């Protein structure tokens, strides 16, 4: 259902509002989980932690949950500057 809503958000104001609300919540979560990042890094994190990537990894590419989690963790580490001191 989530995947369908994302693909059809342009066809319905309600679906668009729902998707925008999800994106805003995601950005707020990223700001809380990774404080002080510059906008470029925050944007990269939004891409590698978004539901769209999760759907590609698990639904389209057939990765297990464990493999998808490991992939996302690797991508997160790759976009966070080393001077941020984040650990995984």
N, C-alpha and C positions, 0 to 999 in steps of 0.2 A: 504494500500500500504506500509506503513512504517513497519508494522509487517511482511509482506512478504519479504521486502528488508532485514530485520534483520535476518530472518530465512534462506535466500538464499545468504547471503554475501560471504560464502565460495565458491560459484559456479561461481562468477564473480569478476574479479579485479575491475571493476567499482563500483559494489555494496559494495565491501569490502572497497574501498577508501571512498565512501560516508559514510558508517557506522563509519569508523575511524575518519572522519572529524566531524561527529556528536558527537562522544565521546570526541574528543579534545575540541570542543566548550562547551560541558557540563562540563568538568574539569575546563576550564577557567571561566565559569560562577560560579561554586562552589568556586573557589579561590577568585573571586571578591565579592561574596555574603557572604562568611564565611572566611575572611582572617585569616591567622595565625594558621590554624588547622594542626595538625600532619597528616602524610600520612595515618595512620590507620583510623582516624576519617574521613578524606577526602574520603577514599575508601568506608567507610560505607555510607557516604552521597551520593556518586555516586550511590550506590545500591538502596537507598530509594527514590531517586529523579529521577531515570532513567525512560525512556519511557517504558521499559519492565514492570516495576511494575505497571505503569499507565494502560497499556493494560490488565494486569492480573486483576486489580481491577475493571476496567470499562467494559471490553469486556467479560472476562471469568467468573468473579464473579458477574457481574451485579450491581455493586455499582453505585449509582448516582454520578454525578460530585461533589456535596457537600460532600457526604460520602467519596468519594475517596480523596478529598482535606483534609478532617479532618483526615483521616488515614495517609496520607503522612505527614501532620503537626505533628501528634503524633509521627511518626517514626523519623522525623527530631529532635524533642525535645529529643527523647530517645538516640540519638547517639552523640549529642553535649555535651561535658563536661560542668558541671555546672559552672566551673570557666571561661568559655568563655564569659559569660554575654550576650548571644544571647537571644532575646525575639522573640515571634511569634505573 
